[in-house]
Amino acid sequence: MNSIYVDHAATTPMDPRVLDAMRPFFTFRFGNPSSTHRVGITTREAIEKARSQLAALINAAPEEVYFTSGGTEADNLALKGYAFANCAKGRHIIVSSIEHHAVLHSAETLRKFGFEVSILPVDGLGRVNPQDVNRVVRKDTILISVMHANNEVGTVQDIAEVGRIAKEAGVILHTDAVQTVGSIPVAVNELGVDMLSLSAHKFYGPKGVGALYVREGVRIIPSLDGGVQERGLRAGTENVPAIVGMGAAAQIAQTEMALRSTHISKLRDLLTETILQLDSGITLNGHRHERLPGNVSVCLGKIRSHESLRALNSKGICASSGSACTSHALKPSHVLTAMGIPSEEAMTVLRLTFGKDNTETEVQRIVEELCNIMKFTSIPFQYVSTAKDDSKPIQSEEKKIISVDARGLYCPMPVLKTREIFDSMNIGDTLQVIADDPAAESDLQNWARFTGQKVISVQRRGSEICFSIEKVRVIS
């Protein structure tokens, strides 16, 4: 059975032509780019060629491109580097509620250093209203960060309009364009951005390398101390093979982007139209048209994400439920939550993202498997928030029975999921856990004994194990 890879938003396979460009720099072209002899000069020239190739892809000047280890580092460098360098001008920063955690967590770190952070809402399609930006901008605002397109639901933002507002207010604009560079046309001047983050492995380049575009005249401080590489902005010997690969991938993307986009968009639309006809409870996440070429994000409504993903994986179909960086989280996506999607529905999300090598035949097979999956619905469930409410008493006269499905999860995840739900339960409530990891049989019983809970029953149903555990004490 041939596998079908539809998780290109997480990463793309490296183009063989990119690997060919990289090979010499793993072997005989091994020089340190900072060396002044001919071996070092050769690698320095290769880096500058890659810088020009990448700059051409985003319509920037080569000297405005700084190489990093990836999109996460680029986001961190943009937010923290600019904020710390310009804190004398103001300490107010604006970010959207659906940003990648590299941006959101950087903003939270800055908050700890005395910066104020305003979070922009989005509508039900995942769009930032540019007028909301205009509304929250203040005299002490120094930075706005709004992603170009969302990695989970695929909605593309009107960054040009946000850029116009930022320019009028005299505020620097950063955009996380990790999902768009190499996928759709990106021109920094047309977007009106001052900083832009990108990553090679999203457009068939190598992992572990990215870049930050910084418009000439924008001052940021480095996050690493040491050497003077990247004109003093990013210390450390450059990852020459990866940088060369990124340049090659950029050049290929610039040449083939239009054809790729047309092909991938056709697959996206075919799957979207077909999948929405499978069941009336299936809904599309994000904007129907203003979205990334290959992104299909849906809430299945009846079947939770880990169940559909496990079933698809067993048939050789590799998909996801959202961001790979948060794929092990046991709570709804912050993106879907910000869009106003109820927690129960958000826990059924399925993301399929196409690449240049996918085919219509593969779309047909995906639809067939999804059709089979939709014939079997999971047991009814209710998402239980783990947020603690100190205003509610621990004791409750009304005892509840709560179901949690841990099938498809392996040690230690069944125990962690049980503990997460237990924290929100009242004394006397019962948790029913269904798991299919053989280790869960002993793990959950040992956990219950260790924490002083009451194991009511343990039953086997084929390969599945069903636990009933009563909460008799608060877990400290």
N, C-alpha and C positions, 0 to 999 in steps of 0.2 A: 504493500500500500504506500503510494507516494504521499509525502506530507505536503500540506498547503500552508504557506507562511503568510499570514495576514496580520502582522503586528509591526508594520514598517514605521509607525509612529514611535515605537520603542527603540528600534534600531533597524538599519538596512544592511543587507549583505554587501561586502566590499566588492566593488567592480574589479574584475580581473585586470583591467588596464591600469587601475590605481595600484594594485599590488605589483605589477610590472615596473611601474615608475619608482616604487619604494625599494625594490630588491637591492639595487647597487649600494644603497645607503645603510644596508645591514651588513655589507661585506667590505668591498675595497674602497668605497667612498665613506670612510668612517671618521674623517677628521672632525675636530672640535671647531665649530664655526667661529670661535673667538681667536683661534690661532692665526698667526700672520703668515705662515708658510703656505705653499701651494696646496697641500692637502686640506688645510683649514679653509683656504680661500674658495676651494671647490664647493664645500658644503655651505659656506656663506652665500655664494652665488645661487645655490639651489634654494635656499630659504627665501632670498629676495625674489626669485622667480615665482615661488609659491605665493608670496605676499602680493605680487602683481596680479597673479591669476585670481586670487580671492577678491582683491579690490575690484577687478573688472566685473566680477559676478554681482557685486552690490553697488556698482557705479561710484566707487570711492577712490580717493588717492591712496597709493600704496603706503605712504608714510602715516596714514590714519588707521592702519590695521595692526593690531597687536595679538600675537599668538598666545594662547592659554592651553590649559589641559582639557578644556571642554566648555560646555555651556554653563555649567554650575559655577565654575571659577570666573567665567566672564561676567555673569550676573553679580556675583559677590564683589568683583573688582569694580564694576560700574557703580553699584549702590554705595558700598562702603568707601571706595576710593574717592568718589566725588563728594560724598557727604562730609567725610573727615577733612578733605582739602578745602571745603568751602563753607564750613560751619560758621565762620564769622559773618557770612552773608545772611544766614538764617538757619533754622533747625526744623523746618516743616517739609515733610515728604509725602507724596501721594502715590499709592499703588492700587491696582484693582484687586477685587476679591477672588479672582480666578487665576492669579499668577502661579507659576511654578513655585514650589517651595524654596527654590534657590533665591527667589526674590522675596517671598513672604518672610522667610526666616531671616534673611539679611535685614529686612525692615524691622523685624522684632529685635534683632541685635542692636540696631541703631537706636531703637526706643530705649533700650537699657542704658545707652550713653547720653540720654537726655534729648533725643530727637522726638518730635511729634509726628505720628504717622496717621494719615487719613486713608480709609479703605473705601474705594469706589464700588458701588453696587453694580450688578448687571441685571438685564432683563431675563425673561424666561428662555430666550434664545442664546444667552451667554454674551450679549453685546453691552459694551460700555457706552453710555450716553455721553457724547463729548460735552454736552451742556452741564453734566454733573461735574466734569473736570473744571469747567469755568466757574461753577458755583463754589467749589471748595478751595480754589487757588487763593492764597493770601500773599500779603507783602513779604512775609518771611519764608514763602515756599521756594525751595531751591532745586527740587528734583521731582519729576513725574516718571513713573514706570508703568507702562501698559503693554502687555504682550501683543505681538502682531497677530498670532493665531493660537488658539488654545489647543494644547496637546491631547486633551481628553475628548472634547466634543467637536473640535475642528472649526469653530466659528472664527472668521477673519474679522478683525477690528478695523474701524475707520481711523487708522493711525494718522493719516494725512490731516484730518480735521483736528485731532488731538494735538498734532504738531503745530497747526496754525494757532490754536489757543495758547499753547505753551510759549510760542514765539512772541505773541502779543503781550503775554504776561512777563516775558523776560526770564522764563524758567527752562531749565535744561530738561530734555525728554530722552528717556532710555526706553528701548523696546527689546524684549526677548523674542528674537526671530529664529529661534532654533528650529521650529517646525516649518518655517516658510522659505528660508534661504535654500536654494537648490531645488525647491518644489514649485514655487510660483515666482514671478518677477519681483525683485526687491531692489529698489534704488533709494539710497539714503536721502538724497536731496528731495526726491518727490515725496517721500514720507515725512520729511521735515524733522528727522531724528538727529540727536546729537551723539548718542551712543547706541550701539546695537550688538547683541550677543548672538553667536551662532556656533554650531557644532558639526564636525565633519561626518560623524557616523550617521547623521540623519539624511545625508545625500550620497550614500554609497562610498564614503571615505572611511578611514580607520577610526577606531575608538581612541579616546585618550588625547584628543587634540581638538581645540576650538579656537575662537578668536573674538576679540572685542574691537569693534569699530569705535574710534573716538574722534569726533570732529576736531579739526585743527583749532587750537585756541581754548579747548575745554581742558581744564586742569583737574587731574586726579592724582592721588598718591598711590604708590605700590602697596600691595598686601604682603609681599615677600621682600625681605632684605637679603642682600648678598652681592651678586654681580650687577653688571650694567646691561645685561641682555634686554632685548626689546626696548632699546633706548631708555633703559633705567626703570621701566614700568613693571617688568616681570623677570626677577632674578632667577638664575638657574640655567644650566646648559640646555640648549634647545633640543627637543625631540625631533631630530632632523628627518628620519624616515616618515614619521607621522605627518609632519608639516608638508613634506614633499607630496605625500599621498593626498593631503587635503587640497593642495593646489591643483593636482591632477583631477581630483573629483570635481572641483569648482569649474575647471575648464570644460570638462565633459558635460556637466550640468548646464552650463551656459549654452552649449551647442545643442543639447538634446532635450532641454526642458519643455519646449512647446509640444513635441511629439509625445513625451512621457505624460505630460499633464492631460492631453486629449485622451490618451488611452486609459489612464487611471481614472479620470473623471467618468468615462463611459462605464467602467466596472462599478464604480461607486454608485452611480445612478441606477444601474441595473439591479444591484443588490438591494438598494434602498427601496425601490419600487416593489420588488418581489417580497422582501421580508415584511414590509408593512401589510401585505395581504395575507400573511400566514395566520394572524390572530388579531382580533380587534383590540386586544390589550397591549399590543406592541406600539411604542411611541418613539419617534426620532428625537434625539437630543441635538440641540444646536440649530443654527439657521439652515434651511433646506438648500439654499443656493450660495450664500456668502460663506463658504466653508472650504477647507482644504480639499484638493482634488481626490485624495484617496480615503478620506475619513468617513466611516459609517459608525455612528454611536447610537445605540438603541437601548431602551429599557424593555425587557421582555415581559415584565409585569407579573408572570406566574412563577418563573424559575429564577432562583438566585444565581448570582454571577458564578460562584465557584462550582455550582452544579452544571451550568451550561458549558463552562470552560473545561471541566473535567470530561464531560461527554464529547465535546468537540476534539479535545486532545486525544481521547481514546480512538478517534477516527482519523488521527493524523492532521487535524486542523489546528493551527497555532494562532490563537487570538488572545485578547486580554480584556480586562474590565476597566482599563484606564491607564494612568501613568505607571510605568514600570518602577519608578522610584518609590511608589507607595502601594505596590501590588499586594503586600502582605498586611496591610492595615485592615482592622476588623470593624471599620465604621464607614459610613457613606462618604463618597468623594466630596471634598470641600467645594469643588467646582459645581457639581450637581446640586449641592445644598444651597450654594449662592444663587443658583438659577431658580430656586424655589421648588425643586422636585422633592416630594415627600421621601422620608428616609426609607420606608418600606420599598418604594418603587426604585429608589437609587441603588438599593442593594441587589437589583436585578439587571444592572447595566452590562452591556456587551459591546466591546469596541473591536471593529474589524477595519484594519487600515491596509490599503493595497499599495503595491509597488510596481515597478516597471515590468517585472517578469511574470506577474499574475495574468491569468487568462479567463475568458468567459466560461470555459469548461469548469474551471475551478469555482467560479461563482455558482454555477448550477449544482455542483457537489455540496457546496456550503449550504445552499438553500435546502437541498434534500435532507442533510443531516439536521438542520435547524427544524425542519418540518417534523422529523422523527422525535426530536427533543421536546417540541411543544405538545406532543401527544401525552407526555408524562409530566404532570405538575407535581411540585414538591408539596410536602405537608404545609398546612397554613402556618404562617409565622408572623411575628410582630417584632420589628426592630426595637430593641431596648437601649435607650441612650445610657451611657455610663457617666454622664454629667451628674455630679452630686448636688443635691438640693438640701442644704442644712435646715431649711425651714420645715421640712417634712419629718415627722417622727419615724424612728426606725421601726417601732411596733405598728402593726396594722391589724385591724379586726378582720378585714377581708383578705383571705389567703388566696394567692394566685398560683397558677401553674403556667410556667413559661417554657416554651420549646426553643431549642437551639440546635441547628444542624451543623455538625462539625465534620460531615462526610467530605472526603477529599483533602482534609487537613492532616498533617503528620506532625509527630512529636517535635516540639512541645506545643504546637498550636491548639490542639483540643483543650489542653489545660489552660492555656492563656485566654482562650475565648470564653471558657467556663468562668474563669476568675473575673473577666471583664464584666460579664453579665451579672455575676454574683454580687458585685459591688453595688449594683443599683437595686437589688432585691431587698425586700423586707423580711424580718424574722418570720418564719413559718411558711414562706413561699417555697414552692418546689420547682426545681429546674429539671426538665427532661432533655437529655443530651443524646443525639444519635451520632455515632462515629463509626468509621470503617478502618481506622488504623489499629492493627492488632495490639500495639503498645498502649493504646488508650485504655484498655480494660484494666490494666494494673495502675497506669499513671493516674487516672481519675479517682480510683478508689484510694490510692495512697495520698493524693492531694486532699481528698475529703477527710480522711483520718487526721492528716497533719494539721488541717485548719479547723478541726472540730465539727465538721458538718455530718449530717446523717444520710448514709446511703440506704435508700428505701428498697431499691431493686436494681439488679443488673440482668438484662436478658439478651440473648443472642437471636438474631433473625438472619440466618444465612451468614453473609460476611459482615453484617452490621451488628453493632453493640448498642443497646439502649439502656441508658442510665436514668434513674430518678434520684435526685439528691435534694434533700430538704435543708434550707438554711436555718441553722439553730443558733448561730452566733456570728457576731460581726468580725470580719477579718481585719486584723490590725496591720 
